[in-house]
């Protein structure tokens, strides 16, 4: 079941009193480092919690306000969608106020409260002016309409009102999305006697003590020894909450900020994804593919390159679809929000939402149309959309790429296949086999290679990887549906039947050549073909039982084989040698040897040294 959003990040300009406000609200100092306390400056992420008037417990991620630590700030706000935005009444709106707001806006903040701090340092008129300025600054953003609460961390004025406003924010935020469990790791450390501990914001689903987990993107496995939320031991933790997980089976140096803890096999780390990109409202220069960028998503920060679709530059007020290539693998879900900063100018320039976590290698003829369809789709629409885009995809990959178990496409063995592709494959194979049957009417079927070629031609035309396993699965699907019949390495249309009626003259010539006075020493296949008997007629007559093929070059009449069997059974337990059978039938070793071998293979005789003995005929045989 989806959980409640109960983690809030702070934001705002340096020295506007974010950490002091958290101390006043919670009684916990979020500044963890000695240098932070000495300088009175938040450098890294801090954590605190408290109970609100409703009784609900809420966790805070306190972020640094100084521009030099914007990377740490982004790691804190990345996984969180609720914000306590802080502006000092005595200083008003500042550059980092604006940048933090731009970041929150492109991250899609779902709820916010604005704390107007240092109320004790200003008079009412200044307070009113500061309030009005904030209203103007946040207009048209995700914080438009957010309550502005004047507070003083020194005197405690407004703290109760702030707690009530935070409660109301939780009420209005709605439930968290029910999705795959994912702990965005922002700290890794060791505890003597306990081992490796990771902390982060848990989203999507619950995790349990004793559960095996995977640490992405590296893929190392571990087991959860214990869990804590707000220093309280838990057997199970559910989203959205701050979690500390003590892990068994992984060393600290294999993990870091930006990693993700999750259920094994449920995520596919990626270096390439596609998204909808929106510039920040204060963008000074257009975003182009030439820039060098830092990608911030979840708690991760990596270098990135862009490819814009449908335009060469992105101006403020517009949006575009984009392919982003990261320098290292990240763990993404469709709908994840991210931020882009230009590395050279160290400015936040854009952000957006992920649309495809595993896009095709080639963008295709209409990437804008493809991504527009994704932008308008719900999560449960994604499996069908993914199958339609790809043509075919392994069923095991669909959940990892969409996070949904909804139906999509038609199951074909371990694949899900789009109906259009399935129809095209059927038409191609039917055409290929139909042409083969027309050219070789007496062949029982074509080799599988011909049918596979017909399938892979369609796959390549549809830009579907010509995977041999997929081609074979599609051929088996045709057989299962009765379109074709497949035996060993031969395949035919199910309605194809070999008939010799139109070749009766050739059949009569064949039977005449190996009957009568030539029955015991008939011409070889090579000699028959040289005499004008078509080879395909010989092959078809053998399959239809009109003649018996002893080996590749010897054919005889069924009557000759029956006479040989009668001779052998008449000898009974005395048995018979090849020489004796040869003399009895009036033939030569050229025919007697393959005849005896044929009888052995078909269970008529058994061999003991040079002597053959008749086997008992099958029960019910005439």
N, C-alpha and C positions, 0 to 999 in steps of 0.2 A: 504494500500500500504506500502511496506517496506520503512523505513526511512534511513537516512544517519548516518554513524557512526561519531558522533561529540563529543564524550567524550574520553579524553586521560588521562592515569594515568602516573605519574612519577615513576621512579625506579632508584636505585643506592645506593652506599655506603653512610654511614653517613658522614656529613660535606663536601660532594662534591658539594654542592650549589644548590640543587633541589629547595628549597623554594625561595632562592634569585633569581634564574632564573625565577620562576613563577611571582615574584613581578615585575621583569624587563619587562617581556612579557605582563603582564595584568594590572599592577598598583595596584593589590590586594594582600595583605599579607595573605597567606593561613593559617598561624599559628594563631589559634583562642584563645589559652589559655595563661594566664599570665605567667605560668611556662615555656611555650615554648619560649616566647619572652625573658624572663629573662635568660634562659640557652642557647638560640640560637640553640635549638634542637627540631626538630619536633617529637612529641610524638604520636599524633593522626592524623586522616585524616583531610586534609584541602581542601578548594574548591576555585576556581577562574575561570575566563573566560575572553575572549577577542575576537575581530574580526580579522580575517586574511586578507591578501591582496586581496583575492577573494571576501571579504565581508561576508564570512561565519563566523558564531559565533561558537566558540569551548570552551568546558568546560574542566577544569583540576581537577583531583583528586590527590592531593599531598600526598604522603605516607611517613611514617618515614623510615629512613635508618638504624637505630640502630637495632642490632639483638634482643635486648630485646623487641622490639615492632613489631616483625615480624607478630604477629597475626593481629595487626591493618593494617600493610602493605597488608596482604592477603585479608582483608575485602575491601580494596580499589581497588586492581587489579582484584579481583574475577569476577565482572560483566563486566569488560572493556577489549577490545581486541586491543586497540591502545596504544602505549607507547612512552613516551619521556624518553629515558634512559640517565642518567647523569653519566659522568666519569670526575673527576678532572684531568686536564692536568699535574698538579704538583705532584700528588700522583699516578696516573695510576690505574690499576686494583687492587681491594681490595676484601677481603672475601665476603662482602655483595654485591659487584658487581656480583660476581659469583653466589651467592645464589639467588639474584633477577633474574638474567638471567635464571637460572635453573627453577625457578617458572614460569616466563613468557613463557618459552619454552614448559613446559608441559601444560600450560593453552591455548596454541595454539594462540599466538599473531598473529594478521592479518596485522599489519603494525607498523613500528617504525621509529623514528628518534633518532640518538645518538648525544647528546650535549656534546662536549668536553669543559668543563667549566674552568674558571680561566685562560683563554688565556693570560691575562695580566701579569701572574706570571711566564711565561716560555718563553724561546727563541724558534726560529723556529725549531732548531734541536730537542729539547726536545718535541716540539709539534709533529714533524714527527714521533718520536719514540713512543709517546703515541698513535698516530693514527694507526701505524702499529701493536702495541700490541692489540689494540681493535679489529682490523680486524681479527687477529689470534684467539682472545678469542671468538668472536661471530660466527666464521666459523661453518657451520653445524647446526646452530640454526635458530629460527624464525627471528632473527635480522641480519642474514647474508645478506649482500648487502644493509643494511640500510645506508642512508647517514650519514656521520659524520661531524658535523658542529662545528667548533671552535667558542666559544663565551666568552664574559666577562660580567658578571652582573654588574661589577663596572663601566666599560667604555662604555658599550653598543655595543661593537664591535661584529659583527656576529648576532645580534638579528634579523635584517631584513632578513638575509639569513635563519635563523632558522624558522621564520614565513613562508617564501616561502616553505621551506622543509616540514613544517607541512601541508600546503595546498596541496602539492603534495602527501603526505601520505594519506590524506582524499580522493583524487582522485583515488588512487590505492587500497583503502581498499574495494571498492565495497559496495553495499547496505546491510543494516542489514536484517536479516531474518524476513519475515512476519510471525509472530507467535502470541501466546497469550500474552496479555499485562501482564507485571510483573515489579513492582517497587521493586528493592532490597534495603531494608531499611538499611541505615548506621548511621542515627542519629534520635533520638526522643527527643523532648523537648516541652515545653509549652510556649505560649505567653499570657501575661495577657490580658484578654478581648477577646481572639481568641480561646484559648484552645490548643488541641494537634496538633503538627506539626511533620510530618515525612519527611525526605529527602532521596534521593537515586538516583540511575541510572535507568532510565526507558528503558525497552527493550520490543520487541515483538509487541506491539500495543499501541494505544492511550487511554488516559483516559480523562474524562470530568468533569467539575464543575457540581455538583448536582447529579452525578452518585453514586449509591450504590456500595460499594466495600467490599471485605472480606480481613481480615488480617490473613494470614496463618503463622504458622501452627495451631494457636489456633482456628481459624474459627470465630472470632468475626466480626460482621458487623458494618459498619460505612458509613457515607456519606461525599463526598468531598465538603467542604464549599468553598474553593478557591485553586487555583494552581499558582505557580510561577516557572519560569525558569530564572535563573540569576537575581533574584530580580525583574523580570518583570511579572506582572499579566497576566495570560492566561486563556481563557475559555476552551481550549483543549491543552494538551501537547502530543507530539508524540515522538517515539524513533528515535535515541538513544540520550537521553538528561538527564541533571541533573534537578531534579524536587523536589520542596517542596510542600507538600500537607497538607492543614489545614483540619482536620477531625472533624466531629460532631458525637457523639455517642460512643466514646471510650476514656477511660482514659489513660494517659501516662504510668502508671505503668503496663499496660497489654501488652505493646509493647517493642521491643528492637531491637538492631542491629542483623541482620540475619533473621528477619521476612520479609514477602513479602506481598505487597499490590497488589490485582488483582481483576478481575471480579468474583463475587460469583459463586461457583460451577465449576470453570474451572480447578482447580488443585487438586491433591490428595497428600497431604503430606505423606511422607513415611520414615520408619526407615531402610528399606532394599532395596538395589538396586544392579544391576549388571553392570559391566563396563569393559572397556579395560584399563589396567594399564601399564604405562611406567615409569621406574625408571629415576631419574635425571642422567645426564651424569657423574656427579662426585660421584656417589654412592660408598661408601666405603665398606659397608657390604650388603649382599643380603637381600632383603625384604622377610620375612616369615610370616606365620599366627600367630607366637608366639608374635609378637611385640604389643605394645600398641600405638595407633595412634591418631592423631588429624586430623579430616577431615575438610577442608576449601572449601566451595562451595558457590558461590554468596558472600554474606556478612556474612554467618553463619560459626560458628566454633563449632564442637561437637566431642566428643570421638567416636572412631570407632574400630571395629574388622574386620579382613579380613579372607576370605576363597579363596585360590587360586585354580583355575581349571587347571588340566593338568600338574601341577608342584608343587613342595613343596617349591621352592624358586625362587625369581626373581632377576637375575643378571643385571648389567648395560649392555645396548645395546640390551636387549631383551624386550619382552612385554608378558603379560598374561591376560587372562580373570579372573575376580574376582567377588566375592559376598561381599558386604560391609554392615555391620550392624552398624547403628549409635545409639548413646545413646539417641538421641532425634530426633523427626521428622524434616525433611527438605523438602523444596519445590524444586523439580527437574523436568527438561525436558530432553528428549532424546537429546543427543548431548552436554549437559552442561559439562563444564570442571571443574575439581576439583584438589586439591592439598592434599597430605598426608604428614604429618610430624610425625616422630617418637617422642613420648612424652618423653621417658626417656632421649634420647640423644639430644632432641630439634633440630633435623636436618630435613630438607626437603629431603624426600627419593623418592617420586614418585608423579605422577599425572596421569590424564586420562580423558576419556570421557564416559559419562553415556550412557548405551545401553538399559537398562530396568528399569523403575522406579517402577514397581510393579511385580517383578518376582514371579514365582510359588513357593509355600512353599517348595517343594522339587526340587532340581536342575535337576533331571531327569538323564537318562542314558548317554546323550551326551550334557552336558552344553556347551562344547567348540564349537561343531557344531552349536548349537542353537544360541550362541552369535556371531559366525562368520557370520551367515546369517544376523543378525541384523547389524553387523558392516558394511556390504556391502550394506545396504538398504537405500533408500532415505526416507524422512519423509512420503511421500504419499504411500510408500510401506508398512509402518508399520501397518496400520489397518489389511490388509490381512495377514501379517506375524503374528500379535498378535492372530488373530482368528485361524490361522493354529496351532500355538503353544498351545493355550489353549483348542482348540476343540470347545468351546462355551464361550461366554462372553456377558454380558449385553451391549446393544448398547450404553447406557448412559456412560459406563465406557471407551469406546474406545477413545473418544476425550480426556478425562482426562489423559489417559495413553500414548497417542501418539501425541496429539496436531494437529491431522489431521482429516479432515472430509471426506477423500477419502473412497471409498467403500471397504468393506472387508467381506468375507463370505456371507452366505445367511440369510436374515432376517427371523426369526421365532418368531413371536410375539415381545416381547421386547428384544430378544436375537439375536446375530449374531452367526451362526453355520458353522463350517467347513464342506465342502462337504463330506469329508471322514467319519466324525462322523455321519453325516446325513444318509449316505448310510449304515453304520454299524448298526445304530439304526433301520432302516427299515428292514434290513435282520433279526435282532434279533427278532423283533416283529412279522414279517411274519412267522418265524420258530415257535415261541411260539404259535401263534394262529392257525397255520396249524396243529401242533401236537394236540392242544386242539380239533379242529374241527374233526380230525380223530378219536379221542378217544370218543368224545361226538357229533356225527353227528346230533343229533336231538335237541341239545341246540342251541338257537339263537345266542349265543356268550358267551365269557368268561367274568369274572369279571375284572374290570380295574386293580385290584391288580396284576394280572398275567402279563398284558402288561407293567405296571410300573416297575415290577421286571425285565422284559426283557430290558427295557431302562436303568435302573440304573446299570445293569450288564455291559453294554457297556460303560457307563460313567466311572465307576470305573476302568475298564480295560484300558481306555484311559487317566486315571488320571485327569478326569474332575470331580469337586465336584458334588456329586449326589444330586443336588438341586431339591426339589420336584416341584418347579415352572418350572424349565427347563424340567423335565421329562414330565409334563403335556403339556407344550408347544410343545414338540416334538411329543406327541401323537395327539394333535390337528392338527399339521402339516401333519401327515400321513392321518388323516381324510380329511383335506382340499384337499389333492392331490389325494383322491379317493382310497388310499391303504387300508384303513380300514373304517368301519362305526361305529359310537359311539352313543349310546343312554343311557342317564343317567349313570348308573354304569356298563353298558355292552358294550363290544367292540367285533367286529368280522372283519374278512377279508371281503372286499366289495363284493367279488365273492361268498362268502359262502351263500348257500341256504339250508334251511331245507326241506327235501323230505322224504315222508313216503312210497314211492313206494317199497323200499326193505324191509319194515316192514309190508307189507299188511296183513300178517297172524295175527300179533299182533293187528293191527288196527281192523280187522274183529272180533277178540275175544273180544276186548273192546266194540265195538258197539253192539255186540250181548248181552253182559252182562248187558248193561244199556237200552236196547230197549225191545219192546214187552211187555210181562206181567210184566217186572221189571221196565218199564219206569217211573212210578210214585214213586217207592221206590227202586231206583237202589243201588247196592253195593257202599260202600264208597271207596275212593281211597285206604285206607289201606287194605280193603278187596279185592279190585281188584288186588293189588300188591301181596297179599298173595295167590291169585288164579292163579298167573303166568303172569299177564299183566305187562310188564315192565313200570316202572315209567316214563322213558324218552319218551315212546310212549304216555302215558297219557298227559304229559306236551306238547309235540309237537302237538298232536291232538287238544288240547285246543287252542294253538296259531294259528293253521290252521283253526279253526272254525268248526272242525268236531264234537266237543262236546263243552258244555258250562261249565266253571268252576265257581260254585257259591261261593265257598270258598276253603280253602286248602284241605278239605277232601270230598267235595261233587261235583260230576260232573253229568250232565244230558244231554239229547239229545237236539239239537236245536228245534226239534218238540215239546218237552215238554214245553220249554220256550214260543214257539209261541202259544201253546194251552192256557197257562196261560195268555198271553197278550190278546188273543181273549176273554177270560172269563171276564177279567177286563174291557175291552172296551164295552162289551155287557151290563155291569151294569151301564155304563155312570155316570151321576151325582149322582146316588144313592150311588156309592162307594161300597167298599168291604173290609171285614176284613180278617185277616189271617185265622181265623177259617172257614169263608165262602169259601175262595179260597181252603183251604185244603179239605173241603168236596166236592167241585165241581170237583177237580182234582183226588180225591181218594188217596190222599197222607197223610203224617203225618207232624206234626210241625217240625220234624227234617229236612224236605225238604222245607216246605212252608215258614218258617221264612227266611232262606238264599235266597230263590227264590224272596220273596218280597223285601228284602234288595238289591239284585242284580238289580231288576227292578227300584228301587229308584235311585240307583247309575247311572244307564244308561239312566235316563230321560224318562222312560216309564210311571212311576207313580209319584204322589206326595202324601205326607203323611200329614194327619190332625188328630192328636191324634192316634186312633187305626184304622182309616179308610184310605184306599188308593183310589185315584181317577186317572183316566187315563189322561195323558197329551196329548196335541195335537201332532200328529206325525209331524216330520220335514217336511217343505214344499218340495214337490218333492218326498217324500217317498212313496213307493207303498202301 
